[in-house]
């Protein structure tokens, strides 16, 4: 009698490692592609973090963007793109100017405040609540992060293509998990 057996433990371990490497490579490439579309100052504020096993069922890799990169990609002041999914979080944080009721940049009230870079600064309050975009010019978005995310995550995009190729290579070597 002959038996065909499958080593599920080795299969699961190798599959998990393959997906971990896939996530790692995709995040690293995403960060590099975004950085390539940003100015040198903003590109220096992008940071990729290696893939980790968050839980039994979740593997994640992340890319963080500093304030300069976010402002360059989403714009500033009256020219900003409000489709930033983290804009509400920022607007409800201590960094947002409480006198600012819209997108336009206005002067801060007198006193210490936490700026967008997470640093403490002091305002004299001379322009409190008044428009200051003639001093602090608003900048239109360059959409570096948004366009790269769209390229990566859209149907048929980078994530789907690279994942398909990676899984095809993995499946083509599955014979090594069978034995008798």
Number of C-alpha atoms within 10 A of each C-alpha: 2 5 7 7 10 15 11 11 10 12 16 11 10 13 15 15 12 15 17 20 17 19 21 21 16 20 22 19 15 22 22 16 16 23 22 13 17 22 12 11 12 21 21 14 16 20 17 17 14 16 20 15 12 10 8 6 7 9 15 16 20 18 15 13 21 15 15 20 24 23 22 22 26 24 21 21 20 16 15 20 18 14 10 15 8 10 13 11 10 13 14 11 13 13 16 16 21 15 14 17 11 9 14 16 23 21 21 23 19 13 10 12 18 15 14 17 10 11 9 11 10 13 14 12 13 11 14 17 17 16 14 17 15 8 8 13 13 19 17 17 18 18 19 19 23 16 14 16 17 12 15 19 13 11 11 12 13 19 19 14 12 16 15 13 11 15 15 11 11 14 11 9 10 11 9 11 13 12 10 7
